[in-house]
Amino acid sequence: MTLTGLYVPLITPFDECGAVATDALTGLAHQVLDAGATGVVALGTTAEPDALTDAERRTVVDVVAQVCRERSARLLVGAHTATALRALAHRPEATAALCLVPPFLRPGEEGVLAHFAHLASASPVPLVAYHVPYRTGQRLGTDALRRLAGLPGVIGVKHAVGGIDATTVGFLADVPPGFAVLGGEDVVLSPLLALGAHGGIVASAHVATADFVALVDAWRTGHAGRARPLGHRLAALSAALFAEPNPTVIKAVLHAQGRIPTPAVRLPLLPAGAATTEEALRLLHAPITVG
């Protein structure tokens, strides 16, 4: 199984009392799937999982799993420990787990590979490694990425290294068969797809979902003339949506659209400013001319 297409890492909406707004979460999942997303991610970093209680995290997965079951859609679940992974044995809807490269410790490439080998051996579902070195402090070179791709049970990587660097180019020049590279850096999704990425896990795709789906499809089918202008416009939109810490602007835009009951986030995040939200809405509504 090679993961391809667009996956939306769902936010966790909160109601006026601060509780998880389950109806709004159900609606969001259906909306992005209606717009063509291949699947969704529950409890990704965009969902503020560390600010949720254990019960809330279970609720979020319950809600999203039900939608994926009804829609026969792919579900990725954020899970970073062997205990969290083993719990997915009771989640038949889970296609894979999204597992962060160990943060803060900087265990070195050998430590990262040993860590993922251990997690994969304990997991009832395949793993997608979340590689975001400017947050974790741990970089992986081209050889380490290829060795990661060769581990049994590891089927992909969410690649979010802050841009397109030499390691990215070298890795995408020779990706092991059956291993998926999913863009996780929204602003540079288009050039990553142009280099051969298989799809994306894209928080910005909460909005303009169909356009992000079209971007992935255009690059995957070789329609560069259509993909380039669309990619440029979506990069500008993504930059606006990430102008403040994720998912604050995305939540503000979704609230302005009437799709979630409040734009609330939990500490340590603070709500997005009005000017930032207005700029994101302006770019969202700007026409996209595709050649």
Buried (B, 14 or more C-beta within 10 A) or exposed (E): EEBBBBBBBBBBBBBEEEEBBBEBBBBBBBBBBEBBBBBBBBBBBBBBBEBBEEEBBEBBBEBBBBBBEEBEBBBBBBBBEBEBBEBBEEBEBBBBBBBBBBBEEBBEBEBBBEBBBEBBEBBBBBBBBBBBBEBBEBBBEBEBBBBBBEBEBBBBBBBBBEEBEEBBEBBBEEBEEEBBBBBBBBBBBBBBBBBBBBBBBBBBBBBBBBBBBBBBBBBBEEBEEBBBBBBEBBBBBBBBBBBBEBBBBBBBBBBBEEBBBBBBBEEEBEBBBEEBBBBBBEBBEEEBEBE
